[in-house]
Structure formats: C-alpha cells, structure tokens
Amino acid sequence: MVYDCFQFFNELDMLYIRMKVLNDVVDRFVVSE
C-alpha cells in the first residue's frame, strides 16, 4: 500500500494537480494542515 503524505495550507490548485497526477499510483492521501 502506498501513502502520499503532505502538508496543505490554502493551495487548492496544487492539491488538485497532485491528486490527479498521483491518483493511479497512490492508495491513500494523507493531508496535514
């Protein structure tokens, strides 16, 4: 299982791009504020 952990602070465009690009290879996204 592959996790992608990252910090998020009001960067909706980057979040959208990251999730679209990595969606096929990552099983779970872990977002921290």
MARGUBA-685393 format. One record per atom (N, C-alpha, C): residue in one letter; atom name; z, y negated, x. Coordinates in pm, whole numbers, plus 32768, in hexadecimal, padded with zeros to 4 digits. Layout:
REM MARGUBA-685393
<rec r="A" a="CA" w="Z" v="Y" u="X"/>
...
***
This chain:
REM MARGUBA-685393
<rec r="M" a="N" w="8000" v="8075" u="8054"/>
<rec r="M" a="CA" w="8000" v="8000" u="8000"/>
<rec r="M" a="C" w="8000" v="7F83" u="805A"/>
<rec r="V" a="N" w="7FAD" v="7F23" u="8039"/>
<rec r="V" a="CA" w="7F9E" v="7EAA" u="8089"/>
<rec r="V" a="C" w="7FD4" v="7E33" u="803B"/>
<rec r="Y" a="N" w="802F" v="7DEA" u="807C"/>
<rec r="Y" a="CA" w="8068" v="7D72" u="8041"/>
<rec r="Y" a="C" w="8035" v="7CF7" u="808C"/>
<rec r="D" a="N" w="801F" v="7C8D" u="8044"/>
<rec r="D" a="CA" w="7FFD" v="7C0C" u="8080"/>
<rec r="D" a="C" w="806C" v="7BAB" u="805A"/>
<rec r="C" a="N" w="80BB" v="7B82" u="80BD"/>
<rec r="C" a="CA" w="812B" v="7B27" u="80A5"/>
<rec r="C" a="C" w="8109" v="7A9E" u="80DD"/>
<rec r="F" a="N" w="8120" v="7A38" u="808E"/>
<rec r="F" a="CA" w="8101" v="79B2" u="80BC"/>
<rec r="F" a="C" w="8154" v="794C" u="8071"/>
<rec r="Q" a="N" w="8160" v="78D7" u="80AF"/>
<rec r="Q" a="CA" w="81A9" v="7869" u="8071"/>
<rec r="Q" a="C" w="8148" v="7813" u="8022"/>
<rec r="F" a="N" w="817A" v="77E1" u="7FB4"/>
<rec r="F" a="CA" w="8126" v="778F" u="7F5C"/>
<rec r="F" a="C" w="8170" v="770F" u="7F39"/>
<rec r="F" a="N" w="8129" v="769F" u="7F47"/>
<rec r="F" a="CA" w="8162" v="7620" u="7F1A"/>
<rec r="F" a="C" w="80F1" v="75C6" u="7EEA"/>
<rec r="N" a="N" w="80D4" v="75CD" u="7E6A"/>
<rec r="N" a="CA" w="8079" v="756F" u="7E2A"/>
<rec r="N" a="C" w="7FEA" v="7573" u="7E61"/>
<rec r="E" a="N" w="7FBD" v="75E5" u="7E93"/>
<rec r="E" a="CA" w="7F36" v="75F2" u="7ECA"/>
<rec r="E" a="C" w="7EE7" v="7655" u="7E74"/>
<rec r="L" a="N" w="7EC9" v="762C" u="7DFD"/>
<rec r="L" a="CA" w="7E8A" v="7687" u="7D9C"/>
<rec r="L" a="C" w="7E00" v="76B5" u="7DC7"/>
<rec r="D" a="N" w="7DB2" v="765F" u="7E04"/>
<rec r="D" a="CA" w="7D2C" v="7686" u="7E31"/>
<rec r="D" a="C" w="7D33" v="76F2" u="7E9B"/>
<rec r="M" a="N" w="7D8C" v="76E1" u="7EFB"/>
<rec r="M" a="CA" w="7D9B" v="7745" u="7F65"/>
<rec r="M" a="C" w="7DCF" v="77C9" u="7F2E"/>
<rec r="L" a="N" w="7E2A" v="77C2" u="7ECF"/>
<rec r="L" a="CA" w="7E5E" v="783B" u="7E90"/>
<rec r="L" a="C" w="7DEF" v="7887" u="7E49"/>
<rec r="Y" a="N" w="7D9E" v="7840" u="7DFE"/>
<rec r="Y" a="CA" w="7D2F" v="787D" u="7DB6"/>
<rec r="Y" a="C" w="7CCC" v="78BF" u="7E16"/>
<rec r="I" a="N" w="7CA7" v="7879" u="7E7F"/>
<rec r="I" a="CA" w="7C47" v="78B0" u="7EE1"/>
<rec r="I" a="C" w="7C82" v="792A" u="7F26"/>
<rec r="R" a="N" w="7CFF" v="7921" u="7F50"/>
<rec r="R" a="CA" w="7D3F" v="7991" u="7F95"/>
<rec r="R" a="C" w="7D44" v="7A0E" u="7F3D"/>
<rec r="M" a="N" w="7D69" v="79FD" u="7EBF"/>
<rec r="M" a="CA" w="7D73" v="7A70" u="7E65"/>
<rec r="M" a="C" w="7CEB" v="7AAA" u="7E43"/>
<rec r="K" a="N" w="7C86" v="7A57" u="7E38"/>
<rec r="K" a="CA" w="7BFE" v="7A88" u="7E1D"/>
<rec r="K" a="C" w="7BC6" v="7AD6" u="7E93"/>
<rec r="V" a="N" w="7BD8" v="7AA1" u="7F0B"/>
<rec r="V" a="CA" w="7BA1" v="7AE0" u="7F83"/>
<rec r="V" a="C" w="7BE8" v="7B63" u="7FA3"/>
<rec r="L" a="N" w="7C6C" v="7B66" u="7F95"/>
<rec r="L" a="CA" w="7CB9" v="7BDB" u="7FBE"/>
<rec r="L" a="C" w="7CD4" v="7C3F" u="7F4D"/>
<rec r="N" a="N" w="7CA5" v="7C24" u="7ED8"/>
<rec r="N" a="CA" w="7CC4" v="7C78" u="7E65"/>
<rec r="N" a="C" w="7C9A" v="7D0A" u="7E77"/>
<rec r="D" a="N" w="7C2E" v="7D24" u="7EBA"/>
<rec r="D" a="CA" w="7BFD" v="7DAD" u="7ECB"/>
<rec r="D" a="C" w="7C4B" v="7DFD" u="7F33"/>
<rec r="V" a="N" w="7C8F" v="7DBA" u="7F8F"/>
<rec r="V" a="CA" w="7CD3" v="7E01" u="7FFB"/>
<rec r="V" a="C" w="7D6B" v="7DFE" u="7FF2"/>
<rec r="V" a="N" w="7DA1" v="7DA7" u="7F9D"/>
<rec r="V" a="CA" w="7E33" v="7D99" u="7F91"/>
<rec r="V" a="C" w="7E61" v="7DD5" u="7F0D"/>
<rec r="D" a="N" w="7ECF" v="7E21" u="7F14"/>
<rec r="D" a="CA" w="7F06" v="7E5E" u="7E9B"/>
<rec r="D" a="C" w="7F63" v="7DFF" u="7E4F"/>
<rec r="R" a="N" w="7FB5" v="7DB6" u="7E9A"/>
<rec r="R" a="CA" w="8014" v="7D59" u="7E5C"/>
<rec r="R" a="C" w="8018" v="7CD5" u="7EA9"/>
<rec r="F" a="N" w="8023" v="7C69" u="7E5D"/>
<rec r="F" a="CA" w="8035" v="7BE5" u="7E98"/>
<rec r="F" a="C" w="80C6" v="7BBC" u="7E83"/>
<rec r="V" a="N" w="8104" v="7B8E" u="7EEF"/>
<rec r="V" a="CA" w="818E" v="7B5E" u="7EE8"/>
<rec r="V" a="C" w="818D" v="7ACB" u="7F0C"/>
<rec r="V" a="N" w="81B4" v="7A77" u="7EAC"/>
<rec r="V" a="CA" w="81AF" v="79E6" u="7EBF"/>
<rec r="V" a="C" w="823C" v="79B0" u="7EC9"/>
<rec r="S" a="N" w="8253" v="795F" u="7F2F"/>
<rec r="S" a="CA" w="82D4" v="791F" u="7F42"/>
<rec r="S" a="C" w="82C4" v="7889" u="7F3B"/>
<rec r="E" a="N" w="8324" v="7847" u="7EFF"/>
<rec r="E" a="CA" w="831D" v="77B4" u="7EF6"/>
<rec r="E" a="C" w="837B" v="7776" u="7F58"/>
***
